[in-house]
Amino acid sequence: MDKTTTKIYFYIPKQVTLLDLGGVLQVFQEAINLGFNYQLIFISNESTISCATGLEISSLTHYNKTLPQKNDILFISGFSSNQIDQLTEDDSFFNWLAKVNTNQTTICSICTGAFLLAKSGLLDNKECTTHWKSIDKLKTDFPKLRVQKNTLFTNSKNIYTSAGIVTGIDLALFLIEERHGKQNANKIAKELVVYRRRLGTDEQESIYLQNRNHQDDKIHNIQDWIIYNLDKTFTIEFLANLVHISPRNLTRIFKKKTGLTIAEYRTKLRVEKAKTLLTNTDYKIEYIAKLCGFNSSKQLRLILEKHLHILPSEIQSKMS
């Protein structure tokens, strides 16, 4: 194992969101527990910072006393969206950030931390993202940016941006895999009890929360049943009996409330489950097809090629 010390810098802005900081921090703490030689350094523009929750973080090192190098990583944590128009960072910070970038340090923003990178100019003409609530503001305030919607994280050379909250964990695991391989990334993900979503192009909102922006309890119950029984076959009559309405009425109401037919909704969920299993397990394709309710691995291949334009083996090879 490489014994060269890699420094992980966490820039902590005012009103920092704790999960944006803590999620990424825990990934690298687990990497240290596995024996990787990381040093965690906490920096800011003040020695004490108040978090968005009111908790204070103290004994922080001033950023200008540090200068991250090529092998190091700098994370810029997200902060309360109410603070976006009240950034306290001055020209000195942005000059320091430019030097860090010149050193080819890996620079990562979590959630609204993208606004600090944007203000520095480092994201000009680059693909980037932030939390879905702040996407439009990022586009409006910084028109030179190529802002990506509904994306977990982006990468342009040495600069990464993420949607924030738990997607910071996704980005950190991605960096671990780049540096230390899939097996170690999987170990850390397992320790944290999270799925390792390696692809930055995965959607920000969980697919299991999509098509549920309605208040019909009966349709919610049908959606829940489908989610937990993807490997089972069923008829419209069976589902209708679960919620005590007619099959015809169920078909009509389901499409009205979700925008999808029951068959389309089930296929959407099966595709997502298949992608997750192909990404996060070493199961054989035949077994994954069975778990997702497909009749054969051939049917799974056809469905994935139709909806994702990719074959199961290609998804697995990208994860290798």
C-alpha positions, 0 to 999 in steps of 0.5 A: 500500500502506498505510504505517501500521505494524501491531505484531504482539505475540508473548506468549511464556509459559514452556515455549513450544512453538517451532512454535506461535511460529515458524509464525505468526511466519514468516507475518508475516515473509513479509508483511514481505518482501512489503512490508507494514508490520509490526513484530514485538515479542516480550514476556513476563513475564520477559526470558528464557524457556526453551522446551519443547525447552530452548532459551532465548529472551532479550531479551524486553520485559516486557508491561507496557511495551507496550499494543497498539492497535486495529489491532495483533495479539497472539498468545499462543503455546502451551506444554507441556501439563504447564504448564497447571496451573502458569501463572506469569502473575499478576493484573497480566498479566490486567489488562493483557490486559483493557486490550488487549481494551478497545482492540479489539486482535485477540487470538489464542491458539495451542494451549494459549495458550487457557488463558491467555485462559480464565483471564482471562475473555475467553473466557467464553460465547464459542466457542473451541478448543485442541489436541485433547488439551486440549479436555476439560480446557479444558471442565472447567476453564472451564465457561463456555466454548463449546469447539469440538471438531475445529476449526482456529480460532474467531473471536468478535469480536476474539478468535481461538483456534486448535488450535495447531501448524500451525493457527496458520499457518492462522489467521495466513493467515486474518488476512492474507487479511482484511487484505490479500486472497486473493492475498497470502495465497496468495503467503505460503502458497506461499512456506511450501509449505502449503495455505491452509485458510481455513475454521476449521471444517476438521477438526484431524486430516487426513482422510488420517490418519482411519480408519487407527487399525488395524494391518492392513498390507494395508488400509493399502496399499489406503488408500494406493493409493486416496489416490494414485489418486482420479482412477482407476476400479477394481474390488474384484477389482483392489484385492484382487489388489494385496494377494493376498486374495479380493474378498469377504475384502477387502470384509469386512476393510476395513469391519471395520478402517476402519468404512467401505466402500471406496466410502464411504472413496473418496467421503470422500477425493474430497470432501476433495480437491475442497474443497481444490482449490476452496479453493486453486486457480483450476481450473475446476470441470470440471477439479477434477471430473476430478482427483477421479475424478468423471464430470462437474462435475454429479456433483461438485456432487451429491456436495458438496451431499449431503456438505457441503450446499454447491455448488462455486461457493459454496465458491469464492465464500467464498474470493474 
